[in-house]
Amino acid sequence: MASTGSLNVLTVTFNCGRRLIRPEIFGRQLCNAFPNSHSPDVLVLCLQEVAPIAYSFLGGSYIVPYFALFHNAVALAAKVPGGTRYEHVITRNVGMTACMIFVSREHRRCVQWIETAGIGLGFKEMGNKGAVGFRLGYAVADEVMELTFVATHLAPMEHAMKRRNEDWMNIVRGLVFTPVKDRKGPKASQRECISHEESEALLADHQGKQLKGIYTPNSHLILAGDLNYRTSDTAPLPSDIRVYPQPTSSPTDPHHYSHLLRKDQLFRERTAGRTFHGLTEAPIAFPPTYKYSNKAQLRAESDASMRTWEWAKHRWPSWCDRILWLDLPVWTETRSPNAGIAVEKYDALPLNPTSDHRPVVLGLRVPLKAIPTPRDGEGEDDLRMSPPFAIDPEWRERRMAARRKEVMVGLFAYMFLTWEGLAILLALVVGAIGGWAIVRSMLEV
């Protein structure tokens, strides 16, 4: 069991651009991201556009190669002298959004149980946009501390700010956690990716049980993803590129990114109480994470320092990739005034040659102590006790219906948008033509 102190949690969010990552690059960046050169106890990867839509929607063996490269990257990050060895705990995707959890080998036995949740936020509630959640029961002495992680991808485009707020509402209403059953066999201690079929079974098994969303009295909450909030409500004009930020150390320089940061939609909407209710974000001291041009991606490997920022001209540079957390509840502060969540790092990693987003990392030190249950009258106004939106009673049926649509779309996309599918179609056409030729020759005899 874990002893007293704090738990070091590193959360990474990365929009993969539907492409296979290069683990030697991502692994090196991940290693350099460890706060104070110390390996975290818990490593959480929140991934968006993890694979093309066909592979993401079909899941199974189609998406495994994409996750395997992240396994390789984590292993490479841990190979530095004195590095921590990690064990993969669990992975799940809902369409193109995924979450992977790794725990240091010495802490793996502390994970007592796992719950999972998923929701589609895209077209017809499918998983081209969506959210995936895990809740871990983490043993601390004779208590169990709860840790909730959510990976998400919200609606794109500058003008879709209200749609992003609606996506947040749907996450609170539809992200309902269900238990993950222990696996049998030699790999039971190292869980593999939850398949879509298992996800549907979990939904069916949970009927009639108490519903638990992202806000609960006893759990920490960390949320990360491509939230897609922009720095303008309208698309840029051709002349606007002149004011795009560039590297400069002087905040008075008109090209310093701080001038654009003041127009951040997420800060505005959170301040107004319209989204991400109660969540906290560390001060941003890094440049926009999106959208870098194709030229910038080609230069990413040779020019890691990014002496100039090459932006796509048709999008405002924005801090789309963010990580937020829910601070300790009021009843914990009154009982343990010295306890608190400490930020060790909040930064953007270098640009990868496979994506137009920069990954973002957040390192937190979380008190290694279970959040106590509030006493009568304590925290009645706290969001953990009174979430901003009620859970949708039809959340289960909506997810299962969306999953059926994902399978159909995935099959269509596989047949018409992948080389494998096109090869199958070509073989069918050739076979049909050949069959017709044989039948015709037989009829003419």
N, C-alpha and C positions, 0 to 999 in steps of 0.2 A: 504494500500500500504506500501511496505517496506520503511524504512527511510534510510538516508545516513549512511555510514559506510562500513562494509564488510559482506559478506555472507559466513558462515562457511559450507563447503562442505566436506563430508567424503565419499570417494569412496573405496569400498572393492572388490577385485577380489578373486574368489575361484573356483578351480576345484573340483567339488563335488564327482568325481569318480563314477557317475551313481548310487549313493546310497542316501537313505534318511538320512538327517542330524539329529543330536540330538540337538534339539533347546536349551535345558538347557545348553549345552556346548558352542554352537556357540553364544548364547545370552550373556553368561558371557564374552566370549572373545570379543564380539562386544562392550559391555559396557566398558571393560578395555581399548579398543582401542580409545575411545573418547579422542581427544587431550585436555590436561590440565583439564581433568575431566569435560569438558563442552560438552553437547550434541550438535551435529551439526544441522544446519538449514535444510540441505538437505542431505539425506542418499541414496547412490546409491550402489546397489549390482549387480556386474557383475559376472555371473555364467557360468561355462563351465561344460560339461558332467553332466548336472543338473538331468538327469534321463536316464534310459536305452533307447536304440535307438527306440524300439517299441513305448514306451509311448511318447518319445520326438517327433517322426515323426508324430504320430497320433494326439497328442495334446489334447485339450479339457479336459474332465474329467479324462483322463489317467494321465495327468501331474499335475493337480491341487493339489493332496496330497503333491507333492514335494515342490511346492511354498508355500503351507499352513504352512509348518514347518518353513520356513523363516519368514513368518508373525509372527509366535509364537516367534521366536528368537528375532525379533525386539521389540515386545511387552515386552518380558522379559528384554531386555537391557534397556528399558525405565522405568522400575519399581523401579529403585534405587531412594533414597530420592532426590528430586529436579530434577528428570529426566524429559525429554521432551516427550510428547506424540506425536506419529507420525501417520499421515494419509497416507495410501497407495494411490499413485497417478496413477501408471500404471505399467503393466508388459507385456513383450512380449518375445517370444522365436522364434528363427529360428532353428528348429531341437534341438540340444543339447546345444545351446548357448542361454543365457537369460539375460535380464536386468530388475531389479525391482527398482522403484523409490519411496522413502518415503520423505515426507516433514513435518516439525514440524507443529502442529495444528495451531499455530498463523501465520505461513507463508503460509498455504495452499491457502488462498484466493489470494495470489500474483501470482499463476500460472494461466496465462491468456489463453494460448493455448499450444497445444502439436503437434509435428510432429514426425513421426516414420520412420524407415528404416530397411531393413534386406537384407542379402545376404548369400548364401551358398558358402563355400570354400572347401568342401570336395569332395568325389568321385562324378563325374558327376555334380558338383556344388550343391550337396545336403548338408544338414545341420549337418552332423556329425562333420564338422568344419564350422565356419561361424562367422558372426558379426551381432549385433543388435544395433540400435541407437535410441536415443530420443533427440529431441530438444525442450526445454521449453521456452515459452515466460514468463518472470518473471517481474512483475510490480514493478518499482522503481520510486516513486513519479509520475511524468507525463510522464515517459519513460517506455520502455519495454526492459529489458536486456535479451539477448539470451544465453542459456546454452545448449551445446551439449555434450551428454554422449554416448560413444561407448563401448560395451562389445564385446570381440572377442576371438577366439580360432584358432590359426594358425597350420600349418603342423608340425607333430612331427618328432622325430629322429635326431640324431647328424648330419647326412650327408645332411639333407634336408634344409640347410640354404637358398639356392637360391629359393627354393619353398616358404619359408616363406616371402622372399622379394616380390615374385610374388603375394602372398596372400595380402600383404599390397597394392600393386598396384591395385588389384581387389577390395579392399575395397574402395579406392579413386574413382575408376571408377564406381563401382556398388552400393555403399551405397547412395541411393537417398531418400531424406526425403519427405514424403507426410503427409498432415494434418490428424489428428485424429478427427473425428466428435464427438460432445458432445453426451453422452448417455442420454436417457430419463428414467424417473422413479425415485424412491426414492434413488437409489444409484448412481445418476448421478455425484455427487461430489466426489465419491470414485470409480474410474475406476477399472474395473476388468481386467483380462488378455485378451489381444487382441487375438482372435482366428485366425486360419489360414484362415478361410473363410473371415473374416473381412480384413485381410491383402491383400487378392487377390482383394477384392472390392476396397480397397484404391489404389492399383496399377492401376486398370481399370479406376477409377475416375480421376486419375492424368494425363491422356493423354492430350497432347497439352499444358500443363502448363510448366512454367519455371522450369528447373531442378536445385535442390540445393543439393550439396554433403556435405561432412564433412567440407570442407574449405569454409567459407563464411565471408564477410567483417565484420559482426556485431556480430559474435558469439564466445563465449568462447568454448574451446574443451578440454574434458578430455577423455582419452582412456585407458581402462584397460582390462587385460585378461591373459589367458595362451598363451603368445606369443611364447613359445616353443624354443626360442633361447638358445643354449647350450654353454658349456665351452670347447667344442672340436668338430672338424669336423668329427671325427671317433668314433666308439663305443669303450669303454674301454677294455683293455686286463685284464685277471685275476690278473696280478701283479699290476695293477694300483690302486687297492683298498688301497694299502699301503699309497698313497698320498692323499686319500680323506680327506676333512677337518673334524676337531673335535673341540669341544669347547676349546678355549684357548684365554686368553686376550692379549697375546703378538703377535704383527704383525710379529715379527722376527721368531716365531715358524713356522716350515715348514708346520704344519697342520692348520695354521690360514687360514680362508677362503679367505682372501685378495689375496693370491697367485693365487688361482683359478679364482678369479674375473677378474684378468688382461687378462684372455683368453676369456672373455665374447663375444659371437658373436654379440649380439645386439649393444654393445658399438662400436665394430669394424665397423659394417655395417652402423650405424648412423653417425659415424665420417667420413666415406667415402661417405656419401650422397646417400646411396643406399636404405635406408628404413626409415620410420617414419619421413619424411622430416619436419624439423622445430619444431618438438616436443621436449620437455624438460623433463628430469628425475632428481629427487633429488638424491643426493649421497646415495649409498647403504651402509648401516651399519648393515646389518643382514645377516645371513648365507643363503646358497642355499635353495630354497623352494621346490625342487624336486630332486630326487625321493627317498622317504623314504620307507623302507622295511615294509613287513607285520608285522614283529616283532615290529617295531617302532610304527605302528598303534595300535597294541594290548596294548602297554605300554603307549599310549598317555594320557589316562585318569588318570593313577596313577602316571606318571612321567612327569608332565607338564613342569618341568624345563629342561628336556632333558639333563641330565648330560653327556650322550654320544649320538652321532648321528648315528643311524642305517640306512645305505644307502643300496638301492638295488644295487647289484653288477654289473648288466648288463647295467647301465646307469651312465653317468658322473653326479655328483651332479651339478645342474645348477639353475640359477635364471630365471626360466621359467615364473614366475608370476610377471608381471610388471604393473606399472601405469605411464602414461606420460600425459603431457598437453601442450597446445599451449599458449605461452606467449602473452602478449598484443602486438598489432600491433604498428608499428613505429609511425603512426599518432596519436595514443593515448599518447605515450610517449612524443611527442613534445608538445601536448596540456596540459597534466597533468603529469609533470615530477615526481611528488611524488607518483603517483599511481603505484601499482604493485601487483602481485599475491605472497602471502607469504605461505611458506610451514610450517605447524605446526607439521606434523608427516609423516614419511615414514618408515614403519616397517612391519615385518612379524609377524603374530599371531602364537600362539602355534599350533602344529600339532593336527588335529582332528582324532578320531579313525575311521572315515569313508573315509579317503582319503590319498593318498600318496603325496599330495601337502599341503603346508602351505598357508593359506590365507595371502594376503598382503593388507595393508591399506595405504591410502594417505589422509591426512587432509590438505585442502587448505583454505586460507582466500582470497576470490575473491572480488575486489572492487565492491561495490554495486552501480554500475553506468553502463549505457548502453554504449557499444562500439560505438562511433560515426561513421557515414559514411565518408569515406575519401573524401577530396576535390580533385578537378582535379589536377593530377600530384602527388598526395600523395600515397606512398606505392605501386607504380606500380610493384616493384619487390617482394612485400610481398606475401607469399604463400596464404594468404586469397584471394588475387586478382588474383594470377597466380598459381593455384594448379599444383603439379608435373605431374599429369595425367588428361586427359580429361575424362568427364563422358561418359560411354558406351551408345550409343544411343539405344541399344537393351537390356538395363538393365532389363526393365519390363518383356519382353518376356522370358528372361533367368531365372528370378526368378520364374515365373509362371510355366515354363516347369520343373524346378527342384522340385517345390512343388508337381507336379503330380507324379514324381518319388519317392518322400519321402512318399507319401501315399501308393504306392505299396510296397515299402520296409518296411514301418511300419506295414502293414497288414501281410506281410510274416513273419517279425520278431515276431509279436504278436502271430501268430499261432504256430510257431516252437521254439520260444525262451522264452516264458513265461509259467508259470503254468496254467494260465487261458486259453491260446490258446491250450496248450496240452490237457487240460481237454475237450475242445470243439472237438478237433480232435478225442480223445478217444470216446467221446459220439457219434460222427458221425460214427466211425468204428463199435462200438457196435450196433448202430442203423441199419447200413447197413447189418451187419451179421444177426441180428435178423429179419430184413425185408426179407432177402434172405431165411432164414430158414422157415418163414411163407409162402412165395411164393412157396417154394419147397414142403412143406407139402401139400399145396393145389393142386399142380400139381400131386402129387402121389395118391391123393384120387380117 
